[in-house]
Amino acid sequence: MPHAALLLALLLLAAPLSAQDARRRTVSVSGDAQVLVVPDEVVLRFGVETLDADLATAAAANEATVEAVTRVARRAGVPAERIQTDYLNLEPQYASTERQNRYVPVLYGYRVRRSIVVTLRDLDRFDALLRDAVAAGANQVHGVEFRTTDLRRHRDEARVRAIGAAREKAEALAVELGQTLGPPLSITEDGLGWGSGYGSGWGVGQTGMAQNVIVEGAGSPPGDGATSPGQISVRARISVVFALAD
């Protein structure tokens, strides 16, 4: 029968291919790289919160304080495009009062919240800016984040070094086993990250062996201010599956 003959031919053709796939030998490794960089900018997130029985009064006080914090940032040399007001919240405030044996909410005022994000490039002015902003009325500091403006270049460097680390690990394993390393069959970028130079890194999300590389990246030295930003780390993790040559 033609169909039966065709099926038999396909099975005979697939058998050697399956055996060849089964004999394929591989080694799976991962490489990690961390580039330490001196930050050249800092992002400060301030919060201004005001409370008053009258909504207009609370809003006006909040706006005046935000303007005062903005003037502080401008005096520190921060251009207008690096000062952003990115959050506004108006919230009525209630208190519970007992009336006729039951508690009922009673409006007693309004809370107004606004946040200001300031990106400072002159790190020597960091301490003064933080102190003066609080003195001007910023009653919350939501966060301080040191960053690098050349993040893309450092990420590329970390990625290249992670690939090199993975290859070195695979070659070392192959030599120890008396094998020859073949071409890569798959390459996976597990993650790129950046943060504090001594903070937590990317988690190990799979089995296998990792090779680590830490290098010093370019950057300006810390300023003369009381706060030293230290270094931030730009990290990359690459997983590679190599074939073992016959």
WOJOUR-V516016 format. One record per backbone hydrogen bond with DSSP energy under -0.5 kcal/mol. NH is the residue of the N-H (numbers start at 1). CO is the residue of the C=O. Records with the same first field share a line. If there is no record, write none. Layout:
NH: CO ; CO
This chain:
5: 1
6: 2
7: 3
8: 4
9: 5
10: 6
11: 7
12: 8
13: 9
14: 10
15: 11
16: 12
17: 13
18: 14
19: 15
20: 16
21: 17
22: 18
23: 19
24: 20 ; 21
27: 242
29: 240
30: 209
31: 238
32: 211
33: 236
34: 213
35: 234
36: 34 ; 215
37: 35 ; 232
39: 37
40: 147
41: 147
42: 120
43: 145
44: 42 ; 118
45: 143
46: 44 ; 116
47: 140
48: 114
50: 112
52: 110
58: 54
59: 55
60: 56
61: 57
62: 58
63: 59
64: 60
65: 61
66: 62
67: 63
68: 64
69: 65
70: 66
71: 67
72: 68
73: 69
74: 70
75: 71
76: 72
77: 74
78: 73
79: 77
82: 79
83: 80
84: 117
86: 84 ; 115
87: 115
89: 113
91: 111
93: 109
95: 106
97: 104
99: 97 ; 102
102: 99
104: 97
106: 95
108: 93
109: 93
110: 52
111: 91
112: 50
113: 89
114: 48
115: 87
116: 46
117: 84
118: 44 ; 116
119: 82
120: 42 ; 118
123: 121
125: 122
126: 123
129: 125
130: 126
131: 127
132: 128
133: 129
134: 130
135: 131
136: 132
137: 134
138: 133
139: 47 ; 137
140: 47
142: 45 ; 140
143: 45
145: 43
147: 41
151: 148
154: 150
155: 151
156: 152
157: 153
158: 154
159: 155
160: 156
161: 157
162: 158
163: 159
164: 160
165: 161
166: 162
167: 163
168: 164
169: 165
170: 166
171: 167
172: 168
173: 169
174: 170
175: 171
176: 172
177: 173
178: 175
179: 174
180: 245
182: 243
185: 241
186: 241
188: 239
190: 188 ; 237
191: 237
193: 235
195: 233
197: 231
199: 196
205: 203
209: 28
211: 30
213: 32
215: 34
217: 36 ; 215
228: 226
229: 227
232: 37
233: 195
234: 35
235: 193 ; 233
236: 33
237: 191
238: 31
239: 188
240: 29
241: 186
242: 27 ; 240
243: 183
244: 25
245: 180 ; 243
